[in-house]
Amino acid sequence: MNATILVADDDRAIRTVLGQALGRLGHDVRSTGNAATLWRWVDEGEGDLVITDVIMPDENGLDLVPRIAKRRPELRVIVMSAQNTLLTAVKATERGAFEYLPKPFDLKVLVDCVQRALATPRAGPFEGAADEADPEERLPLIGRSPAMQEIYRVLARLMGTDLTVMISGESGTGKELIARALHDYGQRSHGPFVAINMAAIPRDLIESELFGHERGAFTGATQRYAGRFEQAESGTLFLDEIGDMPIEAQTRLLRVLQEGEYTTVGGRTPISADVRIIAATHHDLRHLVRQGLFREDLFYRLNVVPLRLPPLRERVEDVPALLRHFLSLAQQEGLPAKSLDTAAMDLLKGYRWPGNVRELENLIRRLAALYSQEIITVDIVEQELAEAPPESAQVELHEAESLGAAVERHLKDYFAAHNDALPSAGLYNRVLKEVERPLIELSLAATRGNQSRAAGMLGVNRNTLRKKIRELDIRVVRGLK
């Protein structure tokens, strides 16, 4: 269909590009560099679609969106902005924009968006956020890379829903930040946000932690305990590392998702569950499903909206913004103000970041706390990267317990494969060696071949470590990887 499209942007080049691209499709394009002219056209009943920038000389384009929706409910609005933050995307969506496009945008994406907007009728008058001044922006997420822009767009569309979200991503990418953003800017922000890490809870206590227990339900249950579902009532329950949940607990969780109610351990009265579920994992859950380690029906219940959080190496252009953010946080906490020279910044942008954003944050805290120089040089950064184990190699409690769960699953498969006959003698030593070798190799890699530091990390005598290296024929390589 041929339509009249109203374009408002103070950048003449963008107005020209849009005019030419949309004109070739047969549309009549009227362009202006200010909000006043755009509003006059809308008020006079002109136009079938509006494309507006956010920052214009006389008014913020976001403030126009609810006014346009009130005056012309049928008129779709596409918002563009170089202020590529999560809050910009959220505001555009909350105020009734049909779509939000970050600058610089792909012209094909914009044309497709225009076609969808013209083909999709508006259901009725917009009843979104009031036209009020916004409080000072406090960004829950940092980054303007294309990868993060896509995350912002998806999050903005999820804010007004209660859909279950499955966040996947490597450790340290900020999965809990995403979950908190969905809660804090969503319709359940008035309720509590409750998080539980499945890998950090002993397997025999997970059901009690999730659903609570009654007094006397088991040895040591001296009083009633309100589980995480009850604590998160009317709010959001964040199930981190869902891939480490035992099969037995998976069955009970599936029942809650299907029936909307649960019972405490030792209880008989069903309790209604008014909770939004957000789950996260660094595992490939489909692979766990194929292995029989994760229920397929639960996977589909949780994976209603899959959201992949990119590792930092896929958005290195965000490193400078993240670095400034963490330096600012360190200064707010009382540490001296710091900055990095150009060479140091280039080094950080070229680093692989195995520990992702968490590793960057910890590095910046060390730089701010340990060095007196106001400007951190590339030599200092090289030294820190060479001496400090990457975040991914640090063994934390939940990772150690996750390893135990993985070993348990592996052994279950092993015994299942030998169900006709018991394994031969020596299983204990064979299993220990299978775990011992990669543990020592990874510890040496984390310390860049420094055997004294590796021994300290492992908690063994240095001579004992050297003996193990000889016995297992492990090759030691020193230096920065």
Secondary structure, 3 states (H helix, E strand, C coil): CCCEEEEECCCHHHHHHHHHHHHHCCCEEEEECCHHHHHHHHHCCCCCEEEEECECCCCEHHHHHHHHHHHCCCCEEEEEECCCCHHHHHHHHHCCCCEEEECCCCHHHHHHHHHHHHHCCCCCCCCCCCCCCCCCCCCCCCCCCHHHHHHHHHHHHHCCCCCCEEEECCCCCCHHHHHHHHHHCCCCCCCCEEEEEHHHCCHHHHHHHHHCECCCCCCCCCCCECCHHHHCCCCEEEEECHHHCCHHHHHHHHHHHHHCEECCECCCCCEECCCEEEEEECCCHHHHHHCCCCCHHHHHHHCCEEEECCCHHHCHHHHHHHHHHHHHHHHHCCCCCCEECHHHHHHHHHCCCCCHHHHHHHHHHHHHHHCCCCEECHHHHHHHHHHCCCHHHCCCHHHHHHHHHHHHHHHHHHHHHCCCCCCCCCHHHHHHHHHHHHHHHHHHHHCCCCHHHHHHHHCCCHHHHHHHHHHCCCCCCCCCC
